[in-house]
Amino acid sequence: NKIIAAQEFVRVLEEMEIFKELTPQRVREISVRMQPASFSKGDLILHEGDILDAFHIVKIGKIAAYRYYGQSSEELVKDYKRGDYFGGAALLNQEAIQHTFIAETDVEILKLGKSDFDNLLSEYMLTSI
């Protein structure tokens, strides 16, 4: 049901520091523009070098970001959990992402498309992204 999904999206956004300055109405407006995506444990979500088309927020689960060095070396850079976000800087700068993102558990993410992300930035000047 779209109404229940939108209410869940609003709850996730309201918990996030970067959306604290927004009015409840604006948070609801953003939530309806979010697109959900699901991944199973072990799935590749994004690969280092990808060009993004959306800002990503973790709704449920845990994601690990890795940096790879050649064929046999990797470094865990960061773990992401509910309310964490990624891709903002790469999206803003139209650069390739610097890490590979893998689902450590079953994961649901919310994606905000580039044009909506750009509008949000210009409207509210969110600089913590």
N, C-alpha and C positions, 0 to 999 in steps of 0.2 A: 504494500500500500504506500503510495507516494507521500501521503500526509505523515504517516508514522516515520518513514525514512527521513523526511525533512526535519521532523522533531528531533530525531537522533542526531542528525547533522548539526542542528542548532546547539544541542548539548555539548558536542565535541568542540565546536567553535567557541562557545562561551567559556570553556575551561582554559582556552589558550591565551597566553599573555598578549600576543600581538593583536588580538581582537577585543581586548578589554576596553579600549577607548571608543568602540563603535556602539551606536544605539542598538537596543534589542531589535528594532525594526530593520536596521541595516544588516545585522547578523542574519536575520531571517531571509532577507533578500539575497545575500551571498549563499546561504545554504541551499536555496533552490537551484542555484547555478552549479552546484557541486555534482560531479559524476562519480559514483562508486566503482571500485574495481576490487576483485577478490583474487587472492593468490594462496596456493597451498604451501605448506612447509617445504623449503628447499627450492621453490620457484625463483627464477631470475626475474626481478622486477624492472631494473634498469641496468644497463651495462656502461661501464666507463667509456666515455667518448660519445654517448648518445646526446642528441640535441632534444631538449624537452619541449613539449607543447602544453605543459600544465604544471602548476604548483601542487605538491603532494602533501597530504596530511594523513598521519596514521590514525585510523579510527579504532581498530582492534588488532592486537597482535604485536609481534616484535620483528623488526627488520635490522639486519646488520649491513653496514657499509664497509666495503673492503677496498683497499688500493693494492693493485698487483704490480709486482716487480719481476718482469720476465716470466718464464714458464713455471718456476718452482717456488716463488716467494710471494707471500701475501701478508698484509697487515690489516687487522681489524681497526678501523678508524673510529667508528661510533656505532652504538646501538640506538635504535629509535623505537619508541613505544607510543601508546595512545597520546594524542595531542602534539607529538613532535612533528616537525615538517621538514621538507627538504626540496631542493630544486629552485628555490627563490632567486638566489644569486645568479645561477646559470641561466635561468629564464630571463631575468632582468637584463643581463649582459649578452644574451644570445650566444652563450658559450657552451661547449660540450661539458657534460658533468665529469667530475674528477674521480668518482668512485663507482663501484659496482654494488648494487643493492639487492640483497637476497633475503627472502622470507625465512625467518628462523622458526616461526610458528605459522599456523594459518593466519592470514592477514586480510584485513579490509582497509583500503585507503580511500580517501576522498580527493578528487582532482578538480582543481579550479583552472579552467582553460586560460591560455595566455592573454586573450583580449580582456577577460574579466579580471585577471590578475593585474594587468596594466591599468585598467580603470580604477581598481581598488587602490593601487599605489598612487596614482595621480590624484585621486580624490582625498585620500587620507594620509599620504606621504608616510607610509610605514617603512621606517628605516632600519628596523631590527631584523629584516629579512636579509 
